[in-house]
Amino acid sequence: MLTEINPKLPMRDKAATKDYYVNKLGFQVFGNKDFDGYLMVSKDSIQIHFFEFKELDSKENYGQVYIRTNDIDKLYQTFLDNNTEIHPNGHLEIKPWGQKEFSLLDPDNNLLTFGQII
């Protein structure tokens, strides 16, 4: 019965969030209408939504999303080639739970973890 999930993450600055996801991660803005205080981006078959939270203390933000991929090595290399900063503790590696993963932090400290079953 469930068909998909679109996480909603907080953002302080819509322009900065849009720039990061579009220019660093290769997402596209989803939809043809610009909503005040709200942003939707998509890439391949996923969407991530953002709501404006100007008072967000990014040091206390625990927003997280886990994104599955079917070609983690290529995705990781694409981000490296685009000078996307990898989380200091999130470089590409095989985890004990059988996933190959890496992580990024967006401008608001939302943690994006990308993983592939090995």
N, CA, C and O atoms as a Tinker XYZ file with bonds, in Angstrom:
   472  protein
     1  N      0.802000   -1.198000    0.000000    73     2
     2  CA     0.000000    0.000000    0.000000    64     1     3
     3  C      0.849000    1.269000    0.000000    63     2     4     5
     4  O      0.480000    2.246000   -0.651000    81     3
     5  N      1.972000    1.280000    0.710000    73     3     6
     6  CA     2.844000    2.453000    0.678000    64     5     7
     7  C      3.642000    2.441000   -0.620000    63     6     8     9
     8  O      4.095000    1.385000   -1.061000    81     7
     9  N      3.815000    3.599000   -1.227000    73     7    10
    10  CA     4.499000    3.630000   -2.521000    64     9    11
    11  C      5.775000    4.445000   -2.547000    63    10    12    13
    12  O      6.666000    4.146000   -3.343000    81    11
    13  N      5.900000    5.457000   -1.716000    73    11    14
    14  CA     7.126000    6.253000   -1.691000    64    13    15
    15  C      7.127000    7.133000   -0.463000    63    14    16    17
    16  O      6.115000    7.263000    0.226000    81    15
    17  N      8.274000    7.738000   -0.195000    73    15    18
    18  CA     8.402000    8.667000    0.924000    64    17    19
    19  C      9.205000    9.876000    0.457000    63    18    20    21
    20  O     10.190000    9.746000   -0.270000    81    19
    21  N      8.769000   11.038000    0.884000    73    19    22
    22  CA     9.451000   12.283000    0.546000    64    21    23
    23  C      9.767000   13.002000    1.850000    63    22    24    25
    24  O      8.902000   13.678000    2.407000    81    23
    25  N     10.990000   12.866000    2.341000    73    23    26
    26  CA    11.321000   13.496000    3.623000    64    25    27
    27  C     11.252000   15.014000    3.535000    63    26    28    29
    28  O     11.486000   15.606000    2.482000    81    27
    29  N     10.922000   15.634000    4.674000    73    27    30
    30  CA    10.908000   17.089000    4.807000    64    29    31
    31  C     11.990000   17.461000    5.804000    63    30    32    33
    32  O     11.990000   16.996000    6.943000    81    31
    33  N     12.909000   18.304000    5.363000    73    31    34
    34  CA    14.030000   18.725000    6.197000    64    33    35
    35  C     13.978000   20.234000    6.394000    63    34    36    37
    36  O     13.457000   20.952000    5.541000    81    35
    37  N     14.509000   20.719000    7.507000    73    35    38
    38  CA    14.520000   22.166000    7.744000    64    37    39
    39  C     15.609000   22.864000    6.943000    63    38    40    41
    40  O     16.659000   22.289000    6.657000    81    39
    41  N     15.337000   24.118000    6.586000    73    39    42
    42  CA    16.336000   24.961000    5.911000    64    41    43
    43  C     16.228000   26.365000    6.467000    63    42    44    45
    44  O     15.133000   26.842000    6.767000    81    43
    45  N     17.369000   27.028000    6.605000    73    43    46
    46  CA    17.385000   28.420000    7.062000    64    45    47
    47  C     17.284000   29.387000    5.902000    63    46    48    49
    48  O     16.656000   30.439000    6.020000    81    47
    49  N     17.898000   29.041000    4.781000    73    47    50
    50  CA    18.025000   29.956000    3.649000    64    49    51
    51  C     17.712000   29.180000    2.373000    63    50    52    53
    52  O     18.496000   28.338000    1.934000    81    51
    53  N     16.574000   29.471000    1.797000    73    51    54
    54  CA    16.113000   28.730000    0.609000    64    53    55
    55  C     17.110000   28.819000   -0.548000    63    54    56    57
    56  O     17.361000   27.823000   -1.226000    81    55
    57  N     17.674000   29.998000   -0.773000    73    55    58
    58  CA    18.620000   30.169000   -1.888000    64    57    59
    59  C     19.865000   29.309000   -1.673000    63    58    60    61
    60  O     20.353000   28.693000   -2.620000    81    59
    61  N     20.379000   29.257000   -0.460000    73    59    62
    62  CA    21.574000   28.453000   -0.164000    64    61    63
    63  C     21.278000   26.966000   -0.298000    63    62    64    65
    64  O     22.093000   26.212000   -0.830000    81    63
    65  N     20.114000   26.544000    0.182000    73    63    66
    66  CA    19.725000   25.129000    0.078000    64    65    67
    67  C     19.556000   24.740000   -1.378000    63    66    68    69
    68  O     20.039000   23.692000   -1.806000    81    67
    69  N     18.875000   25.577000   -2.137000    73    67    70
    70  CA    18.669000   25.317000   -3.567000    64    69    71
    71  C     20.004000   25.231000   -4.294000    63    70    72    73
    72  O     20.220000   24.318000   -5.092000    81    71
    73  N     20.894000   26.168000   -4.025000    73    71    74
    74  CA    22.205000   26.176000   -4.668000    64    73    75
    75  C     22.972000   24.887000   -4.368000    63    74    76    77
    76  O     23.558000   24.293000   -5.274000    81    75
    77  N     22.974000   24.455000   -3.120000    73    75    78
    78  CA    23.708000   23.249000   -2.731000    64    77    79
    79  C     23.149000   22.011000   -3.439000    63    78    80    81
    80  O     23.901000   21.243000   -4.039000    81    79
    81  N     21.850000   21.823000   -3.368000    73    79    82
    82  CA    21.258000   20.606000   -3.930000    64    81    83
    83  C     21.302000   20.594000   -5.456000    63    82    84    85
    84  O     21.507000   19.539000   -6.056000    81    83
    85  N     21.117000   21.733000   -6.082000    73    83    86
    86  CA    21.128000   21.794000   -7.549000    64    85    87
    87  C     22.562000   21.798000   -8.081000    63    86    88    89
    88  O     22.888000   21.003000   -8.963000    81    87
    89  N     23.414000   22.666000   -7.569000    73    87    90
    90  CA    24.747000   22.829000   -8.143000    64    89    91
    91  C     25.802000   21.884000   -7.598000    63    90    92    93
    92  O     26.764000   21.577000   -8.302000    81    91
    93  N     25.655000   21.416000   -6.378000    73    91    94
    94  CA    26.635000   20.481000   -5.806000    64    93    95
    95  C     26.214000   19.026000   -5.968000    63    94    96    97
    96  O     27.047000   18.162000   -6.243000    81    95
    97  N     24.911000   18.753000   -5.796000    73    95    98
    98  CA    24.449000   17.366000   -5.788000    64    97    99
    99  C     23.713000   16.951000   -7.053000    63    98   100   101
   100  O     23.412000   15.770000   -7.224000    81    99
   101  N     23.417000   17.883000   -7.936000    73    99   102
   102  CA    22.798000   17.534000   -9.211000    64   101   103
   103  C     21.302000   17.303000   -9.167000    63   102   104   105
   104  O     20.755000   16.653000  -10.059000    81   103
   105  N     20.624000   17.821000   -8.150000    73   103   106
   106  CA    19.168000   17.735000   -8.098000    64   105   107
   107  C     18.573000   18.804000   -8.998000    63   106   108   109
   108  O     19.273000   19.709000   -9.452000    81   107
   109  N     17.276000   18.690000   -9.250000    73   107   110
   110  CA    16.534000   19.709000   -9.976000    64   109   111
   111  C     15.402000   20.191000   -9.091000    63   110   112   113
   112  O     14.881000   19.440000   -8.266000    81   111
   113  N     15.027000   21.442000   -9.265000    73   111   114
   114  CA    13.861000   21.944000   -8.550000    64   113   115
   115  C     12.642000   21.224000   -9.096000    63   114   116   117
   116  O     12.458000   21.122000  -10.309000    81   115
   117  N     11.812000   20.723000   -8.190000    73   115   118
   118  CA    10.615000   19.977000   -8.582000    64   117   119
   119  C      9.416000   20.915000   -8.597000    63   118   120   121
   120  O      9.225000   21.718000   -7.683000    81   119
   121  N      8.626000   20.803000   -9.630000    73   119   122
   122  CA     7.429000   21.629000   -9.749000    64   121   123
   123  C      7.699000   22.897000  -10.532000    63   122   124   125
   124  O      8.848000   23.281000  -10.755000    81   123
   125  N      6.631000   23.531000  -10.940000    73   123   126
   126  CA     6.771000   24.730000  -11.763000    64   125   127
   127  C      6.292000   25.982000  -11.027000    63   126   128   129
   128  O      6.112000   27.036000  -11.637000    81   127
   129  N      6.088000   25.862000   -9.719000    73   127   130
   130  CA     5.658000   27.008000   -8.926000    64   129   131
   131  C      6.633000   27.177000   -7.769000    63   130   132   133
   132  O      7.052000   26.201000   -7.147000    81   131
   133  N      6.986000   28.426000   -7.492000    73   131   134
   134  CA     7.895000   28.731000   -6.393000    64   133   135
   135  C      7.065000   29.079000   -5.160000    63   134   136   137
   136  O      6.365000   30.092000   -5.138000    81   135
   137  N      7.148000   28.237000   -4.146000    73   135   138
   138  CA     6.391000   28.457000   -2.917000    64   137   139
   139  C      7.261000   29.171000   -1.898000    63   138   140   141
   140  O      8.407000   28.784000   -1.667000    81   139
   141  N      6.722000   30.198000   -1.299000    73   139   142
   142  CA     7.441000   30.948000   -0.280000    64   141   143
   143  C      7.716000   30.050000    0.926000    63   142   144   145
   144  O      6.795000   29.473000    1.504000    81   143
   145  N      8.986000   29.938000    1.297000    73   143   146
   146  CA     9.342000   29.164000    2.480000    64   145   147
   147  C      9.317000   27.662000    2.297000    63   146   148   149
   148  O      9.382000   26.923000    3.279000    81   147
   149  N      9.224000   27.192000    1.062000    73   147   150
   150  CA     9.164000   25.750000    0.817000    64   149   151
   151  C      9.922000   25.448000   -0.472000    63   150   152   153
   152  O      9.850000   26.205000   -1.440000    81   151
   153  N     10.648000   24.334000   -0.472000    73   151   154
   154  CA    11.445000   23.940000   -1.632000    64   153   155
   155  C     11.317000   22.438000   -1.828000    63   154   156   157
   156  O     11.357000   21.672000   -0.865000    81   155
   157  N     11.167000   22.026000   -3.067000    73   155   158
   158  CA    11.143000   20.605000   -3.412000    64   157   159
   159  C     12.199000   20.359000   -4.487000    63   158   160   161
   160  O     12.241000   21.067000   -5.493000    81   159
   161  N     13.048000   19.361000   -4.274000    73   159   162
   162  CA    14.047000   18.998000   -5.268000    64   161   163
   163  C     13.911000   17.511000   -5.572000    63   162   164   165
   164  O     13.421000   16.733000   -4.754000    81   163
   165  N     14.360000   17.134000   -6.776000    73   163   166
   166  CA    14.285000   15.730000   -7.163000    64   165   167
   167  C     15.534000   15.340000   -7.945000    63   166   168   169
   168  O     16.189000   16.164000   -8.583000    81   167
   169  N     15.829000   14.063000   -7.864000    73   167   170
   170  CA    16.923000   13.486000   -8.643000    64   169   171
   171  C     16.575000   12.019000   -8.851000    63   170   172   173
   172  O     16.256000   11.298000   -7.906000    81   171
   173  N     16.645000   11.598000  -10.101000    73   171   174
   174  CA    16.257000   10.232000  -10.452000    64   173   175
   175  C     14.849000    9.971000   -9.918000    63   174   176   177
   176  O     13.910000   10.640000  -10.347000    81   175
   177  N     14.673000    9.034000   -9.009000    73   175   178
   178  CA    13.317000    8.716000   -8.550000    64   177   179
   179  C     13.034000    9.170000   -7.116000    63   178   180   181
   180  O     12.093000    8.681000   -6.492000    81   179
   181  N     13.839000   10.101000   -6.585000    73   179   182
   182  CA    13.570000   10.568000   -5.225000    64   181   183
   183  C     13.282000   12.060000   -5.200000    63   182   184   185
   184  O     13.687000   12.808000   -6.090000    81   183
   185  N     12.577000   12.469000   -4.164000    73   183   186
   186  CA    12.317000   13.879000   -3.880000    64   185   187
   187  C     12.695000   14.150000   -2.436000    63   186   188   189
   188  O     12.528000   13.293000   -1.568000    81   187
   189  N     13.204000   15.346000   -2.186000    73   187   190
   190  CA    13.402000   15.829000   -0.830000    64   189   191
   191  C     12.715000   17.181000   -0.756000    63   190   192   193
   192  O     12.885000   18.024000   -1.637000    81   191
   193  N     11.938000   17.382000    0.303000    73   191   194
   194  CA    11.244000   18.640000    0.521000    64   193   195
   195  C     11.911000   19.375000    1.684000    63   194   196   197
   196  O     12.474000   18.754000    2.586000    81   195
   197  N     11.841000   20.692000    1.648000    73   195   198
   198  CA    12.436000   21.533000    2.684000    64   197   199
   199  C     11.424000   22.579000    3.129000    63   198   200   201
   200  O     10.704000   23.152000    2.311000    81   199
   201  N     11.379000   22.816000    4.423000    73   199   202
   202  CA    10.534000   23.868000    4.970000    64   201   203
   203  C     11.427000   24.915000    5.628000    63   202   204   205
   204  O     12.449000   24.589000    6.232000    81   203
   205  N     11.028000   26.159000    5.502000    73   203   206
   206  CA    11.822000   27.247000    6.054000    64   205   207
   207  C     11.745000   27.257000    7.579000    63   206   208   209
   208  O     10.669000   27.182000    8.171000    81   207
   209  N     12.921000   27.351000    8.190000    73   207   210
   210  CA    13.043000   27.430000    9.647000    64   209   211
   211  C     14.219000   28.357000    9.917000    63   210   212   213
   212  O     15.324000   27.911000   10.226000    81   211
   213  N     13.960000   29.651000    9.793000    73   211   214
   214  CA    15.027000   30.660000    9.878000    64   213   215
   215  C     15.751000   30.659000   11.214000    63   214   216   217
   216  O     16.925000   31.024000   11.270000    81   215
   217  N     15.087000   30.261000   12.288000    73   215   218
   218  CA    15.687000   30.274000   13.619000    64   217   219
   219  C     16.451000   28.985000   13.923000    63   218   220   221
   220  O     16.954000   28.818000   15.034000    81   219
   221  N     16.542000   28.089000   12.973000    73   219   222
   222  CA    17.226000   26.814000   13.177000    64   221   223
   223  C     18.672000   27.042000   13.606000    63   222   224   225
   224  O     19.410000   27.784000   12.958000    81   223
   225  N     19.065000   26.410000   14.682000    73   223   226
   226  CA    20.465000   26.391000   15.099000    64   225   227
   227  C     21.074000   25.157000   14.444000    63   226   228   229
   228  O     20.830000   24.034000   14.887000    81   227
   229  N     21.856000   25.356000   13.403000    73   227   230
   230  CA    22.365000   24.208000   12.632000    64   229   231
   231  C     23.206000   23.269000   13.481000    63   230   232   233
   232  O     23.326000   22.088000   13.156000    81   231
   233  N     23.794000   23.774000   14.568000    73   231   234
   234  CA    24.585000   22.912000   15.450000    64   233   235
   235  C     23.705000   21.961000   16.246000    63   234   236   237
   236  O     24.193000   20.975000   16.799000    81   235
   237  N     22.413000   22.254000   16.304000    73   235   238
   238  CA    21.477000   21.404000   17.030000    64   237   239
   239  C     20.480000   20.727000   16.096000    63   238   240   241
   240  O     19.468000   20.195000   16.552000    81   239
   241  N     20.754000   20.742000   14.808000    73   239   242
   242  CA    19.861000   20.110000   13.840000    64   241   243
   243  C     20.235000   18.645000   13.679000    63   242   244   245
   244  O     21.388000   18.311000   13.409000    81   243
   245  N     19.254000   17.787000   13.846000    73   243   246
   246  CA    19.483000   16.350000   13.709000    64   245   247
   247  C     18.706000   15.766000   12.539000    63   246   248   249
   248  O     18.417000   14.569000   12.522000    81   247
   249  N     18.361000   16.613000   11.545000    73   247   250
   250  CA    17.677000   16.123000   10.358000    64   249   251
   251  C     18.568000   15.132000    9.618000    63   250   252   253
   252  O     19.753000   15.383000    9.398000    81   251
   253  N     17.977000   14.007000    9.240000    73   251   254
   254  CA    18.739000   12.963000    8.552000    64   253   255
   255  C     17.857000   12.271000    7.527000    63   254   256   257
   256  O     16.647000   12.142000    7.709000    81   255
   257  N     18.477000   11.835000    6.464000    73   255   258
   258  CA    17.778000   11.026000    5.475000    64   257   259
   259  C     18.769000   10.005000    4.921000    63   258   260   261
   260  O     19.935000   10.321000    4.686000    81   259
   261  N     18.291000    8.776000    4.715000    73   259   262
   262  CA    19.105000    7.700000    4.148000    64   261   263
   263  C     18.601000    7.467000    2.730000    63   262   264   265
   264  O     17.418000    7.202000    2.515000    81   263
   265  N     19.509000    7.568000    1.769000    73   263   266
   266  CA    19.147000    7.463000    0.352000    64   265   267
   267  C     19.843000    6.245000   -0.243000    63   266   268   269
   268  O     21.070000    6.144000   -0.213000    81   267
   269  N     19.066000    5.338000   -0.774000    73   267   270
   270  CA    19.634000    4.146000   -1.411000    64   269   271
   271  C     20.008000    4.460000   -2.857000    63   270   272   273
   272  O     19.341000    5.239000   -3.538000    81   271
   273  N     21.082000    3.838000   -3.298000    73   271   274
   274  CA    21.555000    3.999000   -4.669000    64   273   275
   275  C     21.945000    2.636000   -5.226000    63   274   276   277
   276  O     22.197000    1.700000   -4.468000    81   275
   277  N     21.996000    2.527000   -6.547000    73   275   278
   278  CA    22.425000    1.271000   -7.160000    64   277   279
   279  C     23.810000    1.395000   -7.804000    63   278   280   281
   280  O     24.273000    0.464000   -8.464000    81   279
   281  N     24.472000    2.545000   -7.613000    73   279   282
   282  CA    25.839000    2.720000   -8.113000    64   281   283
   283  C     26.579000    3.706000   -7.218000    63   282   284   285
   284  O     26.881000    4.829000   -7.623000    81   283
   285  N     26.863000    3.273000   -6.005000    73   283   286
   286  CA    27.430000    4.168000   -4.995000    64   285   287
   287  C     28.826000    4.661000   -5.364000    63   286   288   289
   288  O     29.179000    5.798000   -5.053000    81   287
   289  N     29.622000    3.821000   -6.023000    73   287   290
   290  CA    30.973000    4.245000   -6.394000    64   289   291
   291  C     30.929000    5.406000   -7.384000    63   290   292   293
   292  O     31.681000    6.371000   -7.245000    81   291
   293  N     30.059000    5.318000   -8.372000    73   291   294
   294  CA    29.937000    6.391000   -9.364000    64   293   295
   295  C     29.381000    7.663000   -8.716000    63   294   296   297
   296  O     29.866000    8.761000   -8.987000    81   295
   297  N     28.368000    7.514000   -7.863000    73   295   298
   298  CA    27.788000    8.671000   -7.193000    64   297   299
   299  C     28.827000    9.376000   -6.327000    63   298   300   301
   300  O     28.938000   10.602000   -6.359000    81   299
   301  N     29.575000    8.614000   -5.565000    73   299   302
   302  CA    30.619000    9.170000   -4.700000    64   301   303
   303  C     31.660000    9.925000   -5.533000    63   302   304   305
   304  O     32.063000   11.034000   -5.183000    81   303
   305  N     32.086000    9.312000   -6.635000    73   303   306
   306  CA    33.091000    9.956000   -7.488000    64   305   307
   307  C     32.537000   11.228000   -8.128000    63   306   308   309
   308  O     33.258000   12.213000   -8.279000    81   307
   309  N     31.267000   11.207000   -8.500000    73   307   310
   310  CA    30.640000   12.405000   -9.067000    64   309   311
   311  C     30.678000   13.556000   -8.069000    63   310   312   313
   312  O     30.985000   14.691000   -8.435000    81   311
   313  N     30.365000   13.261000   -6.800000    73   311   314
   314  CA    30.401000   14.306000   -5.779000    64   313   315
   315  C     31.827000   14.793000   -5.541000    63   314   316   317
   316  O     32.053000   15.991000   -5.374000    81   315
   317  N     32.786000   13.874000   -5.525000    73   315   318
   318  CA    34.187000   14.280000   -5.367000    64   317   319
   319  C     34.628000   15.174000   -6.526000    63   318   320   321
   320  O     35.280000   16.197000   -6.314000    81   319
   321  N     34.271000   14.785000   -7.746000    73   319   322
   322  CA    34.631000   15.563000   -8.928000    64   321   323
   323  C     34.021000   16.969000   -8.895000    63   322   324   325
   324  O     34.566000   17.905000   -9.479000    81   323
   325  N     32.882000   17.103000   -8.206000    73   323   326
   326  CA    32.191000   18.379000   -8.111000    64   325   327
   327  C     32.619000   19.160000   -6.858000    63   326   328   329
   328  O     32.001000   20.160000   -6.494000    81   327
   329  N     33.697000   18.679000   -6.205000    73   327   330
   330  CA    34.218000   19.317000   -4.985000    64   329   331
   331  C     33.177000   19.430000   -3.877000    63   330   332   333
   332  O     33.149000   20.412000   -3.135000    81   331
   333  N     32.326000   18.418000   -3.775000    73   331   334
   334  CA    31.346000   18.355000   -2.702000    64   333   335
   335  C     32.034000   17.812000   -1.459000    63   334   336   337
   336  O     32.673000   16.760000   -1.504000    81   335
   337  N     31.903000   18.527000   -0.358000    73   335   338
   338  CA    32.564000   18.118000    0.873000    64   337   339
   339  C     31.887000   16.883000    1.465000    63   338   340   341
   340  O     30.676000   16.873000    1.689000    81   339
   341  N     32.677000   15.855000    1.711000    73   339   342
   342  CA    32.210000   14.627000    2.331000    64   341   343
   343  C     32.295000   14.809000    3.846000    63   342   344   345
   344  O     33.227000   15.438000    4.347000    81   343
   345  N     31.327000   14.262000    4.567000    73   343   346
   346  CA    31.344000   14.342000    6.031000    64   345   347
   347  C     32.668000   13.780000    6.538000    63   346   348   349
   348  O     33.106000   12.737000    6.054000    81   347
   349  N     33.325000   14.443000    7.508000    73   347   350
   350  CA    34.638000   13.976000    7.992000    64   349   351
   351  C     34.637000   12.522000    8.466000    63   350   352   353
   352  O     35.649000   11.830000    8.351000    81   351
   353  N     33.520000   12.065000    8.991000    73   351   354
   354  CA    33.419000   10.672000    9.441000    64   353   355
   355  C     32.591000    9.831000    8.481000    63   354   356   357
   356  O     32.148000    8.740000    8.843000    81   355
   357  N     32.375000   10.320000    7.263000    73   355   358
   358  CA    31.453000    9.645000    6.358000    64   357   359
   359  C     32.013000    9.296000    5.006000    63   358   360   361
   360  O     31.270000    9.251000    4.026000    81   359
   361  N     33.314000    9.046000    4.921000    73   359   362
   362  CA    33.872000    8.651000    3.626000    64   361   363
   363  C     33.377000    7.271000    3.222000    63   362   364   365
   364  O     32.950000    6.483000    4.066000    81   363
   365  N     33.436000    6.992000    1.968000    73   363   366
   366  CA    32.918000    5.739000    1.417000    64   365   367
   367  C     33.602000    4.536000    2.053000    63   366   368   369
   368  O     34.826000    4.412000    2.035000    81   367
   369  N     32.781000    3.656000    2.614000    73   367   370
   370  CA    33.313000    2.438000    3.207000    64   369   371
   371  C     32.212000    1.392000    3.352000    63   370   372   373
   372  O     31.021000    1.703000    3.322000    81   371
   373  N     32.639000    0.170000    3.506000    73   371   374
   374  CA    31.709000   -0.926000    3.754000    64   373   375
   375  C     31.468000   -1.001000    5.261000    63   374   376   377
   376  O     32.409000   -1.086000    6.050000    81   375
   377  N     30.216000   -0.969000    5.636000    73   375   378
   378  CA    29.825000   -0.989000    7.047000    64   377   379
   379  C     29.595000   -2.432000    7.510000    63   378   380   381
   380  O     29.331000   -3.309000    6.688000    81   379
   381  N     29.693000   -2.681000    8.817000    73   379   382
   382  CA    29.487000   -4.036000    9.340000    64   381   383
   383  C     28.091000   -4.600000    9.045000    63   382   384   385
   384  O     27.899000   -5.816000    9.066000    81   383
   385  N     27.123000   -3.728000    8.771000    73   383   386
   386  CA    25.751000   -4.180000    8.513000    64   385   387
   387  C     25.491000   -4.479000    7.040000    63   386   388   389
   388  O     24.340000   -4.628000    6.629000    81   387
   389  N     26.563000   -4.566000    6.241000    73   387   390
   390  CA    26.430000   -5.010000    4.855000    64   389   391
   391  C     26.035000   -3.934000    3.863000    63   390   392   393
   392  O     25.497000   -4.241000    2.799000    81   391
   393  N     26.296000   -2.671000    4.198000    73   391   394
   394  CA    26.028000   -1.564000    3.295000    64   393   395
   395  C     27.343000   -0.877000    2.961000    63   394   396   397
   396  O     28.238000   -0.783000    3.802000    81   395
   397  N     27.450000   -0.405000    1.747000    73   395   398
   398  CA    28.545000    0.482000    1.375000    64   397   399
   399  C     27.947000    1.875000    1.428000    63   398   400   401
   400  O     26.952000    2.145000    0.755000    81   399
   401  N     28.547000    2.780000    2.233000    73   399   402
   402  CA    27.926000    4.063000    2.518000    64   401   403
   403  C     28.924000    5.216000    2.516000    63   402   404   405
   404  O     30.132000    5.031000    2.666000    81   403
   405  N     28.366000    6.417000    2.340000    73   403   406
   406  CA    29.081000    7.662000    2.617000    64   405   407
   407  C     28.057000    8.710000    3.012000    63   406   408   409
   408  O     26.861000    8.537000    2.775000    81   407
   409  N     28.521000    9.801000    3.617000    73   407   410
   410  CA    27.609000   10.819000    4.131000    64   409   411
   411  C     28.081000   12.230000    3.804000    63   410   412   413
   412  O     29.273000   12.489000    3.639000    81   411
   413  N     27.115000   13.127000    3.716000    73   411   414
   414  CA    27.338000   14.558000    3.497000    64   413   415
   415  C     26.520000   15.345000    4.510000    63   414   416   417
   416  O     25.529000   14.843000    5.041000    81   415
   417  N     26.930000   16.561000    4.773000    73   415   418
   418  CA    26.124000   17.497000    5.544000    64   417   419
   419  C     25.754000   18.658000    4.636000    63   418   420   421
   420  O     26.621000   19.253000    3.996000    81   419
   421  N     24.462000   18.981000    4.580000    73   419   422
   422  CA    24.052000   20.116000    3.759000    64   421   423
   423  C     24.283000   21.421000    4.531000    63   422   424   425
   424  O     24.760000   21.372000    5.665000    81   423
   425  N     23.965000   22.569000    3.960000    73   423   426
   426  CA    24.253000   23.845000    4.629000    64   425   427
   427  C     23.599000   24.019000    6.000000    63   426   428   429
   428  O     24.027000   24.867000    6.783000    81   427
   429  N     22.574000   23.233000    6.297000    73   427   430
   430  CA    21.885000   23.332000    7.579000    64   429   431
   431  C     22.196000   22.166000    8.506000    63   430   432   433
   432  O     21.514000   21.973000    9.513000    81   431
   433  N     23.216000   21.394000    8.174000    73   431   434
   434  CA    23.641000   20.227000    8.944000    64   433   435
   435  C     22.660000   19.068000    8.882000    63   434   436   437
   436  O     22.672000   18.209000    9.764000    81   435
   437  N     21.811000   19.022000    7.864000    73   435   438
   438  CA    21.019000   17.819000    7.619000    64   437   439
   439  C     21.986000   16.761000    7.101000    63   438   440   441
   440  O     22.749000   17.011000    6.168000    81   439
   441  N     21.951000   15.590000    7.705000    73   439   442
   442  CA    22.851000   14.504000    7.318000    64   441   443
   443  C     22.224000   13.695000    6.194000    63   442   444   445
   444  O     21.119000   13.170000    6.333000    81   443
   445  N     22.936000   13.599000    5.083000    73   443   446
   446  CA    22.515000   12.772000    3.950000    64   445   447
   447  C     23.447000   11.573000    3.893000    63   446   448   449
   448  O     24.647000   11.726000    3.664000    81   447
   449  N     22.906000   10.395000    4.100000    73   447   450
   450  CA    23.708000    9.174000    3.991000    64   449   451
   451  C     23.231000    8.421000    2.754000    63   450   452   453
   452  O     22.039000    8.178000    2.571000    81   451
   453  N     24.187000    8.064000    1.917000    73   451   454
   454  CA    23.909000    7.315000    0.693000    64   453   455
   455  C     24.411000    5.898000    0.916000    63   454   456   457
   456  O     25.517000    5.702000    1.419000    81   455
   457  N     23.602000    4.905000    0.542000    73   455   458
   458  CA    24.002000    3.525000    0.785000    64   457   459
   459  C     23.561000    2.578000   -0.307000    63   458   460   461
   460  O     22.572000    2.799000   -1.007000    81   459
   461  N     24.336000    1.511000   -0.424000    73   459   462
   462  CA    24.042000    0.451000   -1.385000    64   461   463
   463  C     24.302000   -0.901000   -0.710000    63   462   464   465
   464  O     25.322000   -1.095000   -0.048000    81   463
   465  N     23.369000   -1.815000   -0.891000    73   463   466
   466  CA    23.553000   -3.176000   -0.384000    64   465   467
   467  C     24.663000   -3.843000   -1.172000    63   466   468   469
   468  O     24.699000   -3.763000   -2.400000    81   467
   469  N     25.583000   -4.512000   -0.452000    73   467   470
   470  CA    26.656000   -5.216000   -1.158000    64   469   471
   471  C     26.472000   -6.714000   -1.021000    63   470   472
   472  O     27.274000   -7.486000   -1.547000    81   471
